[in-house]
């Protein structure tokens, strides 16, 4: 095999490996958003809970000064439940379904009920 064919084969192999790697990355999901109070004011230092329904694993994040949170690298084939809490207040639980093929969810979680209320 001559040098130009070897080079062409190498380029094709690198391109194929890069494409496969990029496709693997695209199979992840991001859930991000804002935690607000009853008056729609962003809440800093709220704890946001994300539960993988299948494994029951819970991951938490604390909101920043603008009430923002972000969970990335999530399994596209898993269902998740998410809610926020701060100082005895909680938001309604929201669901992220594996049947929804969006790669990114943007949610607003409102702290509008006392913890323990339905």
C-alpha positions in Angstrom: 0.0 0.0 0.0 1.5 3.3 -0.9 1.9 6.3 1.4 -1.1 8.3 0.0 -3.5 5.4 0.6 -2.2 4.9 4.1 -2.7 8.6 4.8 -6.2 8.5 3.4 -7.1 5.5 5.5 -5.7 7.2 8.6 -7.8 10.3 7.9 -11.0 8.2 7.5 -10.3 6.3 10.7 -9.8 9.5 12.7 -12.9 11.0 11.2 -14.9 7.9 12.1 -13.6 7.8 15.7 -14.3 11.5 16.1 -17.9 11.1 14.8 -18.5 8.1 17.2 -17.2 10.1 20.1 -19.4 13.1 19.3 -22.5 10.9 19.0 -21.8 9.4 22.4 -21.7 12.9 23.9 -25.0 13.9 22.3 -26.8 11.2 24.2 -26.7 13.2 27.4 -29.3 15.6 28.8 -29.1 18.9 30.7 -31.7 20.2 33.2 -31.3 23.8 34.2 -33.4 26.6 35.4 -34.3 29.1 38.2 -35.8 28.8 41.7 -38.1 31.7 42.5 -40.3 32.6 45.5 -44.1 33.4 45.5 -43.3 36.8 44.1 -41.2 35.4 41.2 -38.0 36.7 42.9 -35.0 34.5 42.3 -33.9 32.6 45.4 -30.2 32.1 46.1 -28.9 29.2 48.2 -32.0 27.0 47.6 -31.3 23.3 47.4 -32.4 21.6 44.2 -32.9 17.9 44.4 -32.7 15.7 41.2 -33.8 12.1 41.6 -33.1 9.4 39.1 -36.4 7.4 39.3 -34.8 4.1 38.2 -31.8 4.1 40.4 -33.2 6.3 43.2 -29.9 8.2 43.2 -30.4 11.8 44.3 -28.1 14.7 43.3 -28.3 18.2 44.7 -27.2 21.6 43.7 -27.3 24.9 45.5 -28.6 27.9 43.5 -26.4 30.8 42.8 -27.2 34.5 43.6 -29.6 34.6 40.6 -31.4 31.5 41.7 -29.9 29.5 38.8 -29.1 25.7 38.9 -27.8 23.3 36.3 -27.5 19.5 36.1 -25.6 18.2 33.1 -24.4 14.8 31.8 -27.8 13.2 32.6 -28.8 9.8 31.1 -31.2 10.4 28.2 -32.8 7.0 28.9 -33.7 7.7 32.6 -36.7 9.5 34.2 -36.0 12.2 36.7 -37.9 14.1 39.4 -36.8 17.5 40.5 -37.8 20.0 43.2 -36.3 22.8 45.3 -36.4 23.6 49.0 -35.3 26.5 51.2 -36.0 27.4 54.9 -39.2 25.2 55.2 -40.5 26.1 51.7 -40.7 23.7 48.8 -41.6 23.7 45.1 -43.9 21.2 43.4 -42.0 18.2 42.0 -41.5 18.2 38.3 -40.8 15.3 36.0 -38.3 14.8 33.2 -39.4 11.8 31.1 -37.2 9.6 29.0 -39.9 9.6 26.4 -39.3 13.3 25.8 -36.3 13.5 23.5 -35.2 17.1 24.3 -31.6 17.3 25.2 -32.1 20.4 27.4 -34.9 21.2 29.9 -35.4 24.7 31.3 -37.5 24.8 34.4 -38.8 27.4 36.9 -39.2 25.9 40.3 -41.5 28.1 42.6 -41.1 27.8 46.4 -44.8 28.3 47.0 -45.8 25.8 49.7 -44.7 24.9 53.2 -42.8 21.7 53.4 -45.2 18.8 54.2 -48.2 20.5 52.5 -49.7 18.8 49.5 
